[in-house]
Amino acid sequence: MDLDFKTNKYELFDDWHQNKTKQEFTQKFQQQAQVEKTQLPQLLSREDLKIRWQMNSRQSVHQVASKPDFPQPVFAFNQRLIEKGALLEKLLDDHGDAAQTEKELQQLLSAENRYQELKQFTSKIKYQDQSTMFQHFVQEIKSR
């Protein structure tokens, strides 16, 4: 099934009942999300780094992360900084290719942007019970 929003406008946006078109679109989005999920680089928190590097304190991780040549965080959630695992591994290895690292970082950011766009779009599509397509998607993922 092609994700043609114009042709399926009534079934998706005007019909408040759950219908075959909405189910097919939801299934297609879930399949796309699963494919993209397997392609995302690993993200690590500072706590993950502390465990991986076998350090005794957050301060030790902070000292390493404060160095000027240490990669900047990719995302910040609730004041917790998240770094891209592959980038950090390359930093430790000292054999990382800067161009390849930048390419991987851009791919991660692009994937995050696509995910946020999809999340925003599916959060606006509501079923008769006022639940959103995104809520159904999250519920399906959690049930696996």
C-alpha positions as a LaTeX table, in Angstrom:
\begin{tabular}{lrrr}
\hline
Residue & $x$ (\AA) & $y$ (\AA) & $z$ (\AA) \\
\hline
Met1 & 0.00 & 0.00 & 0.00 \\
Asp2 & 1.27 & 3.43 & $-0.92$ \\
Leu3 & 1.00 & 6.13 & 1.78 \\
Asp4 & $-1.15$ & 8.45 & $-0.31$ \\
Phe5 & $-2.68$ & 10.94 & 2.10 \\
Lys6 & $-4.60$ & 12.90 & $-0.54$ \\
Thr7 & $-6.43$ & 9.91 & $-1.97$ \\
Asn8 & $-7.21$ & 8.56 & 1.49 \\
Lys9 & $-8.07$ & 11.92 & 3.06 \\
Tyr10 & $-11.59$ & 10.99 & 4.11 \\
Glu11 & $-10.64$ & 7.61 & 5.59 \\
Leu12 & $-7.70$ & 9.09 & 7.51 \\
Phe13 & $-8.90$ & 12.50 & 8.63 \\
Asp14 & $-12.68$ & 12.77 & 8.35 \\
Asp15 & $-13.85$ & 9.28 & 9.32 \\
Trp16 & $-13.45$ & 9.06 & 13.11 \\
His17 & $-13.97$ & 5.32 & 13.18 \\
Gln18 & $-11.13$ & 2.88 & 13.01 \\
Asn19 & $-11.11$ & 1.58 & 9.46 \\
Lys20 & $-9.08$ & $-0.59$ & 7.11 \\
Thr21 & $-7.15$ & 2.37 & 5.67 \\
Lys22 & $-6.06$ & 3.57 & 9.12 \\
Gln23 & $-5.03$ & 0.05 & 10.06 \\
Glu24 & $-3.00$ & $-0.30$ & 6.86 \\
Phe25 & $-1.32$ & 3.07 & 7.40 \\
Thr26 & $-0.56$ & 2.18 & 11.02 \\
Gln27 & 0.92 & $-1.15$ & 9.94 \\
Lys28 & 3.03 & 0.55 & 7.27 \\
Phe29 & 4.32 & 3.13 & 9.79 \\
Gln30 & 5.17 & 0.35 & 12.23 \\
Gln31 & 7.11 & $-1.50$ & 9.55 \\
Gln32 & 9.01 & 1.67 & 8.62 \\
Ala33 & 9.75 & 2.38 & 12.28 \\
Gln34 & 11.11 & $-1.14$ & 12.78 \\
Val35 & 13.41 & $-0.78$ & 9.78 \\
Glu36 & 14.69 & 2.61 & 10.97 \\
Lys37 & 15.05 & 1.35 & 14.53 \\
Thr38 & 17.57 & $-1.27$ & 13.39 \\
Gln39 & 19.64 & 1.41 & 11.65 \\
Leu40 & 19.96 & 3.83 & 14.57 \\
Pro41 & 23.39 & 4.14 & 16.18 \\
Gln42 & 23.74 & 3.25 & 19.83 \\
Leu43 & 23.31 & 6.13 & 22.30 \\
Leu44 & 25.03 & 6.19 & 25.67 \\
Ser45 & 24.36 & 8.23 & 28.78 \\
Arg46 & 27.08 & 9.37 & 31.14 \\
Glu47 & 26.04 & 6.54 & 33.48 \\
Asp48 & 26.48 & 4.05 & 30.61 \\
Leu49 & 29.95 & 5.45 & 30.00 \\
Lys50 & 30.86 & 5.13 & 33.68 \\
Ile51 & 29.96 & 1.42 & 33.55 \\
Arg52 & 31.58 & 0.79 & 30.17 \\
Trp53 & 34.82 & 2.54 & 31.14 \\
Gln54 & 34.76 & 0.92 & 34.60 \\
Met55 & 35.04 & 4.25 & 36.38 \\
Asn56 & 34.12 & 4.74 & 40.03 \\
Ser57 & 32.35 & 8.08 & 39.83 \\
Arg58 & 30.42 & 10.45 & 37.62 \\
Gln59 & 33.17 & 12.98 & 38.23 \\
Ser60 & 35.67 & 10.74 & 36.42 \\
Val61 & 33.38 & 10.58 & 33.39 \\
His62 & 32.84 & 14.34 & 33.60 \\
Gln63 & 36.59 & 14.97 & 33.54 \\
Val64 & 36.98 & 12.90 & 30.36 \\
Ala65 & 33.88 & 14.44 & 28.79 \\
Ser66 & 35.06 & 17.97 & 29.59 \\
Lys67 & 38.14 & 17.69 & 27.39 \\
Pro68 & 37.97 & 19.92 & 24.29 \\
Asp69 & 38.44 & 17.00 & 21.86 \\
Phe70 & 35.56 & 15.03 & 23.39 \\
Pro71 & 32.44 & 14.89 & 21.14 \\
Gln72 & 29.57 & 17.18 & 22.05 \\
Pro73 & 26.33 & 15.53 & 23.23 \\
Val74 & 23.85 & 14.68 & 20.50 \\
Phe75 & 20.73 & 15.14 & 22.66 \\
Ala76 & 19.84 & 16.37 & 26.14 \\
Phe77 & 16.84 & 14.82 & 27.88 \\
Asn78 & 15.81 & 16.17 & 31.29 \\
Gln79 & 19.26 & 17.67 & 31.82 \\
Arg80 & 20.92 & 14.28 & 31.16 \\
Leu81 & 23.35 & 14.39 & 28.29 \\
Ile82 & 23.32 & 11.61 & 25.74 \\
Glu83 & 26.33 & 10.87 & 23.58 \\
Lys84 & 26.51 & 8.76 & 20.49 \\
Gly85 & 28.16 & 5.47 & 21.43 \\
Ala86 & 29.91 & 4.83 & 18.13 \\
Leu87 & 31.47 & 8.28 & 18.15 \\
Leu88 & 32.78 & 7.80 & 21.68 \\
Glu89 & 34.22 & 4.41 & 20.86 \\
Lys90 & 36.12 & 5.96 & 17.97 \\
Leu91 & 37.44 & 8.67 & 20.26 \\
Leu92 & 38.80 & 6.04 & 22.64 \\
Asp93 & 40.30 & 4.08 & 19.79 \\
Asp94 & 42.03 & 7.17 & 18.34 \\
His95 & 41.72 & 5.55 & 14.91 \\
Gly96 & 38.32 & 7.03 & 14.04 \\
Asp97 & 37.80 & 8.74 & 10.72 \\
Ala98 & 36.46 & 12.26 & 11.42 \\
Ala99 & 34.55 & 12.42 & 8.11 \\
Gln100 & 32.87 & 9.06 & 8.77 \\
Thr101 & 32.03 & 10.12 & 12.33 \\
Glu102 & 30.43 & 13.33 & 11.07 \\
Lys103 & 28.47 & 11.35 & 8.46 \\
Glu104 & 27.15 & 8.97 & 11.14 \\
Leu105 & 26.21 & 11.91 & 13.35 \\
Gln106 & 24.25 & 13.52 & 10.50 \\
Gln107 & 22.47 & 10.22 & 9.81 \\
Leu108 & 21.47 & 10.01 & 13.47 \\
Leu109 & 20.15 & 13.56 & 13.48 \\
Ser110 & 18.26 & 12.94 & 10.23 \\
Ala111 & 16.66 & 9.80 & 11.65 \\
Glu112 & 15.66 & 11.66 & 14.81 \\
Asn113 & 14.11 & 14.45 & 12.71 \\
Arg114 & 12.13 & 11.93 & 10.64 \\
Tyr115 & 10.95 & 10.21 & 13.80 \\
Gln116 & 9.82 & 13.51 & 15.34 \\
Glu117 & 7.94 & 14.45 & 12.15 \\
Leu118 & 6.22 & 11.06 & 12.10 \\
Lys119 & 5.40 & 11.32 & 15.80 \\
Gln120 & 3.93 & 14.80 & 15.35 \\
Phe121 & 1.85 & 13.72 & 12.35 \\
Thr122 & 0.50 & 10.51 & 13.92 \\
Ser123 & $-0.30$ & 12.33 & 17.16 \\
Lys124 & $-2.86$ & 14.41 & 15.26 \\
Ile125 & $-4.78$ & 11.45 & 13.79 \\
Lys126 & $-7.42$ & 10.39 & 16.30 \\
Tyr127 & $-9.68$ & 7.39 & 16.50 \\
Gln128 & $-13.29$ & 7.49 & 17.68 \\
Asp129 & $-12.20$ & 6.93 & 21.29 \\
Gln130 & $-9.96$ & 10.04 & 20.97 \\
Ser131 & $-6.77$ & 7.96 & 21.18 \\
Thr132 & $-4.16$ & 8.86 & 18.59 \\
Met133 & $-2.47$ & 6.74 & 15.97 \\
Phe134 & 0.83 & 7.40 & 17.76 \\
Gln135 & $-0.59$ & 6.08 & 21.05 \\
His136 & $-1.65$ & 2.89 & 19.29 \\
Phe137 & 1.81 & 2.61 & 17.76 \\
Val138 & 3.54 & 3.02 & 21.14 \\
Gln139 & 1.17 & 0.52 & 22.73 \\
Glu140 & 1.93 & $-2.00$ & 19.97 \\
Ile141 & 5.70 & $-1.56$ & 20.39 \\
Lys142 & 5.47 & $-1.98$ & 24.18 \\
Ser143 & 3.43 & $-5.17$ & 23.81 \\
Arg144 & 6.18 & $-6.90$ & 21.80 \\
\hline
\end{tabular}
